[in-house]
Amino acid sequence: MAHPETSASSSAHAPHVMPLSTYFLVFAALMVGTAATVGAAYVDLGWANNAVALAIAIAKATLVVLYFMHVKENTRLIPAVIFSGLFMLLILFVNLLADYGTRGWLGVEGR
Amino acid sequence: MSSESHGPSDLAHHFDSYEQQKESATLGMWTFLVTEILFFGGLFAAYSLYRSLYPEAFRAASHSLDIRLGAFNTAVLIGSSLTMALAVRGGQTGKPKTTFAMLLGTLLLGSTFLAVKAVEYADKFTHHHVPGPSFHFEGPDAPHAQLFFSLYFGMTGLHALHMVIGAAILAFMLRPALRGAWTPRNHNFLEGFGLYWHFVDLVWIFLFPLLYLIGRHH
């Protein structure tokens, strides 16, 4: 373990700072994404309407997480924690929809 | 270690370095946010299930929401995320005035969002779209439209509660911000609150298309 004095006097004094332009670019992209979501909702794409809306939302969320929430600058521990949470969410969705999606299969009344 | 030169809140004695202290704070905050993902995730799962079971009711009920107010609020919330990110940047670069101004901007934008939400809720009450004994819906499949509005109030209500808590914390952060409580070496509280605020923005990024934009082309 490094001595506190040596490690504290090194890079900790100057944390990496993202340029202002990055923040404004991300903000602009998020606004464009919002307009795109609204616009796409008025076009009849059939089943793809949902997919497009979700894809835009996921893209916007990724920008927020990577840049506004600085995950791009974090150690890889943080993405590991985030993906563990998303994996639990996936289990929740898969099991719930697998349950309801297969209830008619047994042919039992009320199941 | 010359611990007298900076106060006890600067580098806690159980940390070796500022990096380690910052990483611990970030990890702790993200652990909390993962529980929040699953907290909201339960509601998103219920929404997905019932929307797949009653698509007609959900479409009709969704059309009664005001898309302009929803889109306006989305823009307001994204703007507040920008000001929040700039407030944290003010901490990183040691600019208390920037942090103060940006936190104030975040508070104002957050309050704007809540005010618009209040207008929308009031509109639901006048049109009897609030689930309960006096619920009335003109469209097809009114009972399941009521399910949509239950989810609408549950999800936006939980989201708004997070905003109210966030706004209250923001109000208490203004004075320390001006005092320069957050420095390039230690702005972990500011950064942690920023993560919370951005998370609330993330939830809305999904809520807006899911609640307001179902089958608008019909």
Interface residues (C-beta under 8 A of the other chain):
Chain A: M1 A2 P4 E5 S7 A8 S11 A12 H13 A14 P15 V17 M18 L20 Y23 F24 V26 F27 L30 M31 T34 T37 V38 A41 Y42 V43 D44 L45 N49 A53 L54 I56 A57 K60 A61 V64 V65 Y67 F68 M69 H70 N74 T75 L77 I78 V81 I82 S84 G85 L86 M88 L89 L92 F93 L96 L97 Y100
Chain B: M1 S2 L11 D16 S17 Y18 E19 K22 E23 T26 L27 W30 T31 L33 V34 T35 I37 L38 G41 G42 A45 S48 L49 S52 L53 I67 A71 T74 A75 I78 G79 S81 L82 M84 A85 L86 R89 Q92 T93 P184 R185 E191 G194 L195 H198 F199 D201 L202 I205 F206 F208 P209 L210 L213 G215 R216 H217 H218
